[in-house]
Amino acid sequence: MLLIVIYPAPVAPALHPSAFRKLACPPVVSCPRYPTLNFVSLETDRWNCNQCGADMPYFSLFNAGDILPLQFNLPDVRNINQIVGTRRPQIGWRQSDLINPFYYIRAEIYDAAGDCTTPLFELVDDFCTDYWVGYSDKIGSIQTLFIDTSIIVAAGVDAFYVKIVTINDAFTDEITLWSEPFILSGCKNTVLIQSTYPILDCVPRDYRNPTDDAIQGLKVPFVAPVADSLTPFYASWRFEGQMRVIGNSSE
């Protein structure tokens, strides 16, 4: 038996106080397509060009002689298009006497006190202690530089920018990155922090030996490096501050 009970519920309108708050939406910020620590896609995107109110300007510090390891994870269009069936690169950084067919990425150094139109250095072997490209089985194409700041200081420059540019099969610029300014620390108290990882960090950057098959590193176009001939990436950054001894315990 199905029993249906109908209970009439009267509708009684009521007035209840309410409130709402209106806030302006935050500004739309375009995230970089290829996020890289300390680098932006346009010159005008630099922090010092877009300070908010009384925010302090930003500089990356270095002492003369510091080596600056930089690693990028930019697409390598030219090697992939030209080499079928393998990710092993055959061409890499622009270096001495290399014309367009024999590189796919270049690095340039600009005087931060200049107009950023005339590079101070254009060839990686003119300002780096080592450099290589590779294809990591973990993160894809990688490009690594070790910038020797003593060479830049010797050229009379104490503040500089790094510009990174990839080119495509048509030999035209594809991706451009600009660094925030690197500036000589001068009289500031600074601490240099360096570290390495077994494989990857969270950026991600690959710390393994570039001559391993897992990376397949390359320095000179079309020439496979001998074992351990390339410098593995390591993290290094100079901070303003000082170390203080507070005791001799394990803490």
C-alpha positions as CSV (number, residue, x, y, z in Angstrom):
1,M,0.0,0.0,0.0
2,L,1.3,3.5,-0.9
3,L,0.5,6.2,1.6
4,I,0.8,9.8,0.5
5,V,0.7,12.5,3.2
6,I,0.3,16.1,2.0
7,Y,1.3,18.8,4.5
8,P,0.6,22.4,3.4
9,A,3.6,24.7,4.2
10,P,2.7,28.3,4.1
11,V,5.1,30.8,2.5
12,A,5.9,33.7,4.6
13,P,8.2,36.3,3.1
14,A,10.8,37.7,5.6
15,L,13.4,40.5,5.4
16,H,16.9,39.6,6.5
17,P,19.8,42.1,6.6
18,S,22.6,41.2,4.2
19,A,25.9,42.7,3.2
20,F,28.5,42.3,0.5
21,R,31.9,43.7,-0.1
22,K,33.3,44.8,-3.5
23,L,37.0,44.7,-4.2
24,A,38.9,45.5,-7.4
25,C,40.2,42.5,-9.2
26,P,44.0,42.1,-9.1
27,P,45.9,43.2,-12.3
28,V,46.4,40.6,-15.0
29,V,50.0,39.5,-15.0
30,S,51.4,37.6,-18.0
31,C,53.4,34.7,-16.7
32,P,56.6,34.1,-18.7
33,R,56.3,31.3,-21.3
34,Y,59.7,30.0,-20.4
35,P,60.2,30.8,-16.7
36,T,63.9,31.0,-15.8
37,L,65.4,32.2,-12.4
38,N,66.5,35.8,-12.5
39,F,65.5,36.2,-16.2
40,V,62.5,37.9,-17.9
41,S,61.3,38.0,-21.5
42,L,61.6,41.7,-22.1
43,E,64.0,44.4,-21.0
44,T,61.0,46.4,-19.7
45,D,59.9,43.5,-17.6
46,R,62.8,43.8,-15.2
47,W,62.0,44.5,-11.6
48,N,63.8,47.8,-11.5
49,C,61.6,49.0,-14.5
50,N,58.4,48.1,-12.6
51,Q,59.0,48.9,-9.0
52,C,55.9,49.3,-6.8
53,G,56.0,52.5,-4.7
54,A,59.0,52.5,-2.4
55,D,60.2,49.0,-3.3
56,M,64.0,48.7,-3.3
57,P,65.8,48.1,-6.6
58,Y,67.1,44.6,-7.2
59,F,70.6,43.5,-8.2
60,S,72.3,40.1,-8.3
61,L,75.7,40.5,-6.6
62,F,79.1,39.1,-7.7
63,N,82.7,39.5,-6.7
64,A,85.3,39.7,-9.5
65,G,86.3,36.2,-10.3
66,D,83.0,34.6,-9.4
67,I,81.9,31.9,-11.8
68,L,78.1,32.2,-12.6
69,P,76.6,28.9,-13.5
70,L,73.4,29.3,-15.6
71,Q,71.2,26.6,-17.0
72,F,68.2,27.0,-19.3
73,N,65.5,24.7,-20.5
74,L,64.6,26.3,-23.8
75,P,63.2,24.4,-26.8
76,D,65.9,23.2,-29.2
77,V,64.0,23.4,-32.5
78,R,67.0,23.1,-34.9
79,N,68.5,19.8,-33.6
80,I,65.2,18.1,-33.3
81,N,64.2,19.1,-36.9
82,Q,67.5,18.1,-38.4
83,I,68.2,14.9,-36.6
84,V,65.6,12.2,-37.0
85,G,65.4,9.4,-34.4
86,T,67.7,10.9,-31.8
87,R,67.7,13.7,-29.3
88,R,71.5,14.0,-29.3
89,P,72.4,17.6,-30.2
90,Q,74.8,18.3,-33.0
91,I,74.9,22.1,-32.7
92,G,74.7,24.4,-29.6
93,W,76.0,27.8,-28.4
94,R,77.3,30.4,-30.8
95,Q,81.1,30.5,-30.4
96,S,84.1,31.7,-32.3
97,D,83.8,31.5,-36.1
98,L,80.4,29.9,-36.1
99,I,77.9,31.1,-38.5
100,N,74.1,30.5,-38.4
101,P,74.0,26.9,-39.6
102,F,76.1,25.7,-36.7
103,Y,74.4,27.1,-33.6
104,Y,70.8,27.4,-32.3
105,I,71.3,29.6,-29.2
106,R,73.5,32.5,-28.3
107,A,74.5,34.4,-25.2
108,E,75.4,38.1,-25.1
109,I,76.8,40.4,-22.3
110,Y,75.7,44.0,-22.1
111,D,77.0,46.8,-20.0
112,A,74.2,47.7,-17.6
113,A,75.3,51.3,-17.7
114,G,75.0,51.3,-21.5
115,D,72.0,51.4,-23.9
116,C,71.7,47.6,-24.2
117,T,72.0,47.8,-28.0
118,T,75.6,47.0,-28.5
119,P,76.8,43.8,-26.8
120,L,80.1,43.7,-24.9
121,F,80.6,40.0,-25.6
122,E,78.7,37.9,-28.2
123,L,80.6,34.6,-28.3
124,V,80.4,32.2,-25.3
125,D,84.1,31.2,-25.5
126,D,85.0,34.9,-25.0
127,F,83.5,35.2,-21.5
128,C,82.8,31.6,-20.2
129,T,85.0,29.0,-18.5
130,D,82.8,26.3,-19.9
131,Y,79.6,25.9,-21.9
132,W,77.5,23.1,-23.4
133,V,74.1,22.0,-24.5
134,G,72.4,18.6,-24.1
135,Y,69.2,16.7,-24.0
136,S,68.2,15.4,-20.5
137,D,66.1,12.3,-20.3
138,K,64.3,14.1,-17.3
139,I,63.5,17.6,-18.6
140,G,64.4,17.8,-22.3
141,S,66.7,20.2,-23.9
142,I,69.1,22.1,-21.6
143,Q,71.7,24.8,-22.2
144,T,74.4,25.5,-19.6
145,L,76.9,28.4,-19.2
146,F,79.6,29.1,-16.7
147,I,80.3,32.9,-16.9
148,D,83.7,34.1,-15.8
149,T,83.1,37.6,-14.1
150,S,86.8,38.3,-14.0
151,I,86.8,38.7,-17.8
152,I,83.9,41.1,-17.6
153,V,85.4,43.2,-14.9
154,A,88.7,43.3,-16.8
155,A,86.8,44.9,-19.7
156,G,85.9,47.8,-17.3
157,V,82.4,46.8,-16.5
158,D,81.1,46.4,-13.0
159,A,77.4,45.9,-13.8
160,F,76.0,43.8,-16.7
161,Y,73.0,42.0,-18.2
162,V,72.9,38.6,-19.9
163,K,70.8,38.2,-23.0
164,I,69.9,34.7,-24.2
165,V,68.4,34.2,-27.7
166,T,67.4,31.0,-29.6
167,I,67.1,30.9,-33.3
168,N,64.9,28.8,-35.6
169,D,65.4,27.0,-38.9
170,A,65.0,30.3,-40.7
171,F,67.9,31.7,-38.7
172,T,65.7,34.3,-37.1
173,D,65.3,35.0,-33.4
174,E,62.8,32.7,-31.7
175,I,63.0,33.2,-27.9
176,T,64.6,36.0,-26.0
177,L,65.5,36.2,-22.3
178,W,67.0,39.1,-20.4
179,S,68.6,38.8,-16.9
180,E,68.1,41.1,-14.0
181,P,71.3,43.2,-13.5
182,F,74.5,41.6,-12.0
183,I,76.5,44.2,-10.1
184,L,79.9,44.1,-8.5
185,S,79.4,43.8,-4.7
186,G,82.0,46.5,-3.8
187,C,82.2,47.1,-0.1
188,K,79.2,45.0,0.8
189,N,79.6,42.0,3.1
190,T,78.6,39.0,1.0
191,V,78.4,35.2,1.3
192,L,78.8,32.8,-1.7
193,I,76.5,29.8,-1.4
194,Q,77.1,26.8,-3.7
195,S,75.3,23.4,-3.9
196,T,74.7,20.4,-6.1
197,Y,72.1,17.7,-6.4
198,P,72.2,14.0,-7.3
199,I,70.0,14.5,-10.3
200,L,67.4,17.4,-10.5
201,D,66.3,20.3,-8.3
202,C,62.8,21.8,-8.4
203,V,63.5,24.5,-11.0
204,P,64.3,22.0,-12.7
205,R,68.0,21.9,-13.5
206,D,70.0,18.8,-14.2
207,Y,73.2,18.4,-12.2
208,R,74.5,15.1,-13.7
209,N,77.6,14.8,-15.7
210,P,76.9,16.2,-19.2
211,T,78.9,13.4,-20.9
212,D,76.5,10.8,-19.5
213,D,74.1,9.2,-22.0
214,A,71.3,10.5,-19.9
215,I,72.2,14.1,-21.0
216,Q,74.3,13.7,-24.2
217,G,76.1,17.0,-23.7
218,L,77.8,18.8,-26.6
219,K,80.3,21.7,-26.6
220,V,81.8,21.8,-30.1
221,P,79.4,21.3,-33.0
222,F,79.4,17.7,-34.4
223,V,82.2,16.6,-32.0
224,A,81.3,14.3,-29.1
225,P,83.1,15.2,-25.9
226,V,85.4,12.8,-24.2
227,A,84.3,11.5,-20.7
228,D,84.3,14.1,-18.0
229,S,85.5,16.9,-20.3
230,L,82.5,19.1,-19.5
231,T,81.6,20.8,-16.2
232,P,78.5,19.4,-14.5
233,F,76.0,22.1,-13.5
234,Y,76.1,23.4,-9.9
235,A,74.1,26.1,-8.2
236,S,76.0,29.2,-7.0
237,W,74.7,32.6,-5.8
238,R,76.2,35.5,-3.9
239,F,74.0,37.1,-1.1
240,E,74.5,40.2,0.9
241,G,75.3,39.1,4.5
242,Q,77.9,37.6,6.7
243,M,78.7,34.4,8.5
244,R,79.1,34.6,12.3
245,V,80.6,32.0,14.6
246,I,78.2,31.3,17.5
247,G,79.9,28.3,19.1
248,N,81.7,25.1,18.6
249,S,78.8,22.6,19.1
250,S,77.3,20.5,16.4
251,E,74.5,23.1,16.0
